């Protein structure tokens, strides 16, 4: 009888020991998972967009989506629902990603603020310009970074790209041309690997300045480009969610104007000299008025006051002719600073206007060259 009781006691100890061990393992696993998720989801401050403007930048576009900005959230949702965008997102089934407006809005609000910077720089013999784009996200950056790095390492393993580390960043230079890079919460793609290295150095320098700044004070962003591009940038309000500027030293504005559908409006803008070498730079900014409409301001830096006066008159005449058909409303054209023409207008239903433009440009790009 004593032997049976002793056996039963040992059996119970073993059961309770196993149960306790399993519970302890589960608790430890949950804690570890919680810590991992918290680390991967921890927000990372976004560097100022000026960080990605290089000394050689000829043109830039900055777009910022903040959860408190209803217009930019609506714009991001509208673009996320474009079929051309959804088809490019890889899925396990190989079919286009399924997305609805409610889900897209939730994902954007969970990730925001989000920032995109695109630049153009002088190219080489094969192409007049080289481009680069950098995305920065506030939340889920570490989780997203794991996915991107896994993709980069996979491409490297398949001999499609050369994978390397550079000052805390991971770079993959494709053998077919172009490069991508990841550092912190910044995801970059460029035509030239040297641009990514420049960006990494600029990000590291920015972080060092932030670490040395007094607590609660962020150092002012540095705009590394000079000359006419810096002057164009300084006319803009850096708080706006949409900013752009372009020089015209290599006929950049003629290329921009060529993106417009052919017709009388484009012909009149060409005849007015809006893309001629008399316009040294063009810059502009967007400000949200509500969740659909935006205020647009453009600055044409002209070579001299006489040409600025002629351009002002021509733009005012064009605005009057297309007052009922133009996407711009309440247009006002005036001169400021002598040789600068300033155009102010209101854009109704900006998200749909941008989506239509994106679809038009994608269809145009898909057409065979003539």
C-alpha positions, 0 to 999 in steps of 0.5 A: 500500500505504501508503495502504491501511495509513493508511486501515486505521489511521484506521478502527481509530481510529474504531472504537475511538473510537466503542467508547470513547465508547459505553462511556464513555456507558454508564458515565456513564449507569449512574453517573448512574442509580445516583446518582439512585436513591441520592438518590431512595431515601435515607432521610429522618427522620420528624418526631414525630407531635405535629408534626401536632397543631394548637392546634385539634385535638379528636381524634387518632389516631397509628399507627406501623409500625416494621420491628422491630414484628411486630404493626404489620407484620402489621396493615399487611399485613392492611389492605394486602390488603383489596379496598377498599384495592387497588381505590383504588390506580391501575394502568395496566390500570385493574384492582385492584392485585394483591397477596399477603401476601409482596409486601405484607410486603416493601414495608412492610419496605422503606419502614418506619418509616411513620407516620400521623396523623389529626386532627379539628378544629372544622368550619363550618356544613356539617360539625361537624368537619374532618379531616386525615391525614398520612403520613410514610415513612422510605425511598423518600420522594423517589421517592414524592414525584415521583409525588405531585407529578406527580399534583398538577401534572396535576390543576392542568393539568386545572383540577381544582385550584389548584397552588402552592408554600408554604415549600418545600411543594407544595400543590393545593387542589381546586376541589371542596373539600379539599387535598393537600400534599407536603413532604419525606417527608410527604404530607398531605390535609385538608378545609381548605387552612389546616391543610396550611399550619399543618402545613408551618410546624410541620414547618419549625419542627421541622427548624430546632430539629433543626438547632440541637440538639447533635449526636446529640440530638433536641429533645423534640416539642411538643404544641401543643394544650392543656387536656383534650386535652393532659392526655389525651395526657400519660397516654399513652406516646408510644413506643407504636405506636398512640395516640389521644385525643378530647375530648367537648366536641362529643359526639365520644364519642357519634359514636365509640360510634355506629360500634359495631354496634347491640346490647345491648353498645352500649346498655349502654355508652350507659346507663353514660354512657361517651359522656355529657357527664360524660366529658370525654375518652377516650384510649388506647394499644396495645402489641404482645404478639406478631405477633397480640395487643395490650394495650389501655389506655383512660383515661376522664377524668370530670367528678368522682370520683362519676361516675368511681366509677359508670362504673367499676362499670358498665364492670366489670359490662359486661365480666363479662356479655360475658366470653365474646363480647367481643373484649377479654380479661382486662379490668381496670377501676380508678380512678386520679387520682380522676376517671379510669377506667382500663381494661386489656385484651388484644385477640386477633388484632388485625390481623383485628379491625381488618380486620373493623372497616374492612370494616364501616365501609366497607360502612356508609359505602356504604349510602344515607343513611336 
